[in-house]
Amino acid sequence: MSKVKDLSMEDLEHLIEQKILEILGDPDSGLELRNEFKKKLRERLRKPSKRISHKEVLERFG
């Protein structure tokens, strides 16, 4: 088992997030998507989009 001091900041953030979800649960669990939202999502997924990495966003705007 790793020690906290040996974790990267990203790994530590992920671990914290997972523990919070484990304790509190997923607030969206059991909810259903409205048909209007599903339609918009399908339309958006049909259109190609340019994706940029988190790192690139930080370099541009951070």
Buried (B, 14 or more C-beta within 10 A) or exposed (E): EEEEEEEEEEEEEEEEEEEEEEEEEEEEEEEEEEEEEEEEEEEEEEEEEEEEEEEEEEEEEE
